[in-house]
Amino acid sequence: MRVPNTVRYLDSMGFKYTKSDLEMIVHRQLANLEVLGERIKLLEKQNELLVKYNHKLIEELSDRKPPIPYPKLSRKKISQEIQNLAAED
């Protein structure tokens, strides 16, 4: 069953939207999500490059010792550390 475009939908604040208004909002949100995804990819690439150059600098400054990679904690370890900090307080 099709809903005519003249039907108005109410949101929680009492604003009225037509079906075409809601479709336009959804399309804009999808476009914004795509842009955010592209930005996240760029930030990840920049982060990789920064880590790479940081390792090169560490190697040059530390008498040719290999750099120690940053520790990556799993979610389980992070939650355990948060609980330990809360228990100390």
N, CA, C and O of each residue as an XYZ file, in Angstrom:
356
protein
N       0.834     -1.178      0.000
C       0.000      0.000      0.000
C       0.882      1.246      0.000
O       1.737      1.407      0.871
N       0.677      2.105     -0.957
C       1.468      3.334     -1.051
C       0.868      4.412     -0.173
O      -0.348      4.554     -0.044
N       1.782      5.169      0.428
C       1.355      6.298      1.245
C       1.429      7.541      0.377
O       2.483      7.819     -0.197
N       0.356      8.290      0.262
C       0.420      9.507     -0.565
C       1.381     10.520      0.027
O       1.613     10.551      1.236
N       1.935     11.349     -0.848
C       2.918     12.348     -0.422
C       2.320     13.416      0.488
O       3.059     14.142      1.153
N       1.021     13.521      0.527
C       0.404     14.566      1.335
C       0.260     14.162      2.797
O      -0.046     15.004      3.642
N       0.476     12.886      3.105
C       0.383     12.445      4.497
C       1.560     13.026      5.260
O       2.690     13.020      4.772
N       1.292     13.526      6.452
C       2.359     14.126      7.249
C       2.679     13.216      8.426
O       1.786     12.650      9.057
N       3.973     13.087      8.707
C       4.450     12.278      9.818
C       4.933     13.207     10.922
O       5.571     14.224     10.648
N       4.634     12.865     12.155
C       5.064     13.678     13.289
C       6.283     13.041     13.931
O       6.338     11.820     14.082
N       7.262     13.853     14.311
C       8.381     13.335     15.096
C       8.118     13.632     16.563
O       7.051     14.133     16.918
N       9.079     13.326     17.408
C       8.878     13.461     18.849
C       8.688     14.908     19.293
O       8.152     15.157     20.372
N       9.123     15.866     18.470
C       8.989     17.265     18.863
C       7.785     17.934     18.208
O       7.580     19.137     18.369
N       6.991     17.164     17.472
C       5.775     17.699     16.889
C       5.933     18.315     15.512
O       4.978     18.895     14.996
N       7.119     18.211     14.890
C       7.303     18.729     13.544
C       6.609     17.798     12.558
O       6.555     16.586     12.766
N       6.090     18.366     11.504
C       5.392     17.576     10.494
C       6.266     17.456      9.256
O       6.830     18.446      8.791
N       6.381     16.234      8.717
C       7.169     15.964      7.529
C       6.324     15.193      6.528
O       5.536     14.327      6.908
N       6.491     15.508      5.252
C       5.863     14.697      4.214
C       6.800     13.551      3.881
O       7.952     13.528      4.315
N       6.294     12.599      3.106
C       7.126     11.464      2.706
C       8.343     11.942      1.916
O       9.447     11.431      2.105
N       8.144     12.919      1.035
C       9.275     13.421      0.235
C      10.291     14.129      1.133
O      11.493     14.063      0.874
N       9.821     14.808      2.189
C      10.754     15.425      3.150
C      11.609     14.363      3.824
O      12.824     14.518      3.951
N      10.966     13.287      4.253
C      11.700     12.214      4.934
C      12.692     11.535      3.994
O      13.799     11.184      4.404
N      12.295     11.350      2.731
C      13.206     10.748      1.755
C      14.423     11.645      1.543
O      15.548     11.153      1.449
N      14.204     12.955      1.469
C      15.303     13.895      1.284
C      16.254     13.844      2.486
O      17.472     13.881      2.318
N      15.695     13.758      3.695
C      16.522     13.686      4.904
C      17.371     12.425      4.887
O      18.559     12.467      5.205
N      16.762     11.299      4.516
C      17.498     10.028      4.481
C      18.620     10.084      3.452
O      19.726      9.615      3.723
N      18.352     10.655      2.267
C      19.394     10.748      1.242
C      20.546     11.650      1.695
O      21.709     11.362      1.412
N      20.229     12.725      2.386
C      21.296     13.593      2.893
C      22.120     12.881      3.957
O      23.342     13.025      4.008
N      21.441     12.109      4.809
C      22.166     11.368      5.841
C      23.088     10.331      5.208
O      24.217     10.150      5.663
N      22.618      9.647      4.157
C      23.470      8.674      3.464
C      24.678      9.354      2.838
O      25.788      8.826      2.895
N      24.467     10.525      2.239
C      25.587     11.257      1.644
C      26.592     11.654      2.726
O      27.801     11.549      2.523
N      26.092     12.108      3.868
C      26.989     12.481      4.966
C      27.755     11.273      5.486
O      28.937     11.387      5.812
N      27.105     10.123      5.567
C      27.794      8.910      6.016
C      28.902      8.517      5.050
O      29.975      8.087      5.472
N      28.644      8.664      3.759
C      29.675      8.343      2.772
C      30.879      9.269      2.927
O      32.022      8.818      2.859
N      30.628     10.544      3.133
C      31.722     11.506      3.312
C      32.496     11.173      4.584
O      33.726     11.215      4.591
N      31.784     10.844      5.654
C      32.464     10.483      6.902
C      33.316      9.226      6.716
O      34.414      9.135      7.264
N      32.820      8.266      5.953
C      33.598      7.058      5.676
C      34.880      7.375      4.932
O      35.934      6.811      5.229
N      34.791      8.285      3.960
C      35.991      8.699      3.217
C      36.986      9.389      4.138
O      38.191      9.157      4.045
N      36.482     10.234      5.023
C      37.376     10.923      5.961
C      38.047      9.947      6.910
O      39.223     10.110      7.238
N      37.318      8.940      7.351
C      37.902      7.936      8.240
C      39.023      7.196      7.525
O      40.075      6.942      8.112
N      38.803      6.849      6.254
C      39.851      6.175      5.487
C      41.094      7.054      5.369
O      42.217      6.566      5.500
N      40.894      8.348      5.121
C      42.034      9.264      5.026
C      42.775      9.364      6.357
O      44.005      9.371      6.391
N      42.023      9.441      7.448
C      42.663      9.523      8.766
C      43.433      8.246      9.082
O      44.516      8.306      9.663
N      42.886      7.096      8.707
C      43.606      5.841      8.933
C      44.903      5.816      8.135
O      45.938      5.386      8.646
N      44.855      6.276      6.878
C      46.065      6.312      6.047
C      47.093      7.273      6.643
O      48.284      6.965      6.688
N      46.628      8.441      7.103
C      47.547      9.398      7.725
C      48.168      8.802      8.975
O      49.359      8.982      9.227
N      47.363      8.090      9.759
C      47.872      7.469     10.970
C      48.944      6.433     10.639
O      49.973      6.366     11.311
N      48.705      5.627      9.608
C      49.704      4.642      9.193
C      51.010      5.327      8.795
O      52.095      4.878      9.166
N      50.895      6.414      8.040
C      52.098      7.134      7.621
C      52.833      7.737      8.813
O      54.061      7.693      8.876
N      52.089      8.296      9.751
C      52.721      8.877     10.938
C      53.440      7.809     11.762
O      54.546      8.045     12.249
N      52.828      6.649     11.920
C      53.472      5.564     12.661
C      54.732      5.115     11.927
O      55.763      4.866     12.551
N      54.646      5.011     10.604
C      55.800      4.597      9.797
C      56.960      5.585      9.961
O      58.098      5.175     10.187
N      56.670      6.889      9.846
C      57.726      7.885      9.975
C      58.233      7.983     11.407
O      59.409      8.269     11.632
N      57.373      7.752     12.356
C      57.790      7.746     13.754
C      58.781      6.608     14.006
O      59.774      6.785     14.712
N      58.505      5.447     13.426
C      59.437      4.320     13.570
C      60.781      4.634     12.920
O      61.834      4.282     13.452
N      60.740      5.298     11.769
C      61.996      5.663     11.107
C      62.804      6.618     11.976
O      64.020      6.471     12.106
N      62.123      7.598     12.571
C      62.824      8.540     13.447
C      63.398      7.840     14.668
O      64.523      8.125     15.080
N      62.633      6.929     15.243
C      63.121      6.196     16.420
C      64.367      5.398     16.053
O      65.329      5.358     16.821
N      64.353      4.768     14.891
C      65.517      3.993     14.454
C      66.743      4.895     14.299
O      67.843      4.531     14.716
N      66.551      6.058     13.705
C      67.679      6.966     13.494
C      68.223      7.512     14.804
O      69.430      7.708     14.947
N      67.343      7.754     15.750
C      67.762      8.374     17.000
C      68.214      7.376     18.062
O      68.830      7.773     19.051
N      67.929      6.119     17.882
C      68.242      5.156     18.939
C      69.345      4.188     18.536
O      69.282      3.007     18.876
N      70.329      4.659     17.835
C      71.496      3.855     17.468
C      71.108      2.552     16.765
O      71.611      1.476     17.090
N      70.235      2.674     15.829
C      69.813      1.556     14.967
C      69.109      0.423     15.707
O      69.135     -0.714     15.237
N      68.490      0.694     16.830
C      67.669     -0.320     17.498
C      66.302     -0.325     16.829
O      65.787      0.731     16.463
N      65.718     -1.493     16.668
C      64.384     -1.516     16.053
C      63.363     -0.862     16.988
O      63.467     -0.999     18.207
N      62.408     -0.175     16.443
C      61.419      0.494     17.291
C      60.497     -0.511     17.977
O      60.208     -1.581     17.442
N      60.059     -0.150     19.134
C      59.102     -0.976     19.861
C      57.712     -0.519     19.432
O      57.370      0.653     19.590
N      56.915     -1.428     18.895
C      55.579     -1.009     18.431
C      54.682     -0.612     19.603
O      54.843     -1.086     20.727
N      53.746      0.262     19.304
C      52.796      0.668     20.324
C      51.928     -0.523     20.713
O      51.517     -1.293     19.845
N      51.647     -0.685     21.991
C      50.784     -1.808     22.378
C      49.342     -1.546     21.965
O      48.827     -0.437     22.113
N      48.713     -2.573     21.451
C      47.301     -2.468     21.082
C      46.523     -3.367     22.039
O      46.630     -4.593     21.992
N      45.755     -2.745     22.888
C      44.988     -3.487     23.871
C      43.675     -3.965     23.269
O      43.028     -3.255     22.500
N      43.299     -5.184     23.637
C      42.007     -5.679     23.198
C      40.923     -5.026     24.038
O      41.209     -4.420     25.071
N      39.702     -5.148     23.602
C      38.589     -4.549     24.350
C      38.468     -5.172     25.734
O      38.115     -4.503     26.705
N      38.768     -6.467     25.804
C      38.674     -7.156     27.091
C      39.692     -6.578     28.076
O      39.370     -6.335     29.239
N      40.932     -6.357     27.598
C      41.966     -5.800     28.475
C      41.639     -4.375     28.876
O      41.892     -3.968     30.009
N      41.075     -3.615     27.940
C      40.712     -2.233     28.244
C      39.648     -2.210     29.335
O      39.744     -1.434     30.286
N      38.623     -3.070     29.194
C      37.559     -3.084     30.200
C      38.103     -3.557     31.549
O      37.657     -3.086     32.595
N      39.059     -4.480     31.531
C      39.666     -4.932     32.786
C      40.446     -3.791     33.439
O      40.388     -3.619     34.657
N      41.178     -3.008     32.637
C      41.939     -1.893     33.195
C      41.004     -0.832     33.767
O      41.299     -0.232     34.801
N      39.887     -0.606     33.101
C      38.912      0.371     33.605
C      38.340     -0.115     34.945
O      38.173      0.670     35.878
N      38.048     -1.392     35.025
C      37.522     -1.943     36.279
C      38.570     -1.854     37.380
O      38.236     -1.559     38.527
N      39.834     -2.106     37.048
C      40.900     -2.021     38.036
C      41.057     -0.574     38.541
O      41.256     -0.348     39.735
N      40.967      0.386     37.633
C      41.052      1.780     38.044
C      39.872      2.178     38.930
O      40.027      2.933     39.891
N      38.700      1.661     38.593
C      37.520      1.963     39.405
C      37.624      1.324     40.782
O      37.165      1.892     41.773
N      38.231      0.139     40.841
C      38.378     -0.548     42.122
C      39.381      0.162     43.020
O      39.249      0.119     44.243
N      40.388      0.818     42.429
C      41.387      1.539     43.216
C      40.805      2.765     43.892
O      41.258      3.159     44.966
N      39.800      3.372     43.267
C      39.192      4.585     43.828
C      38.338      4.222     44.971
O      37.730      5.096     45.589
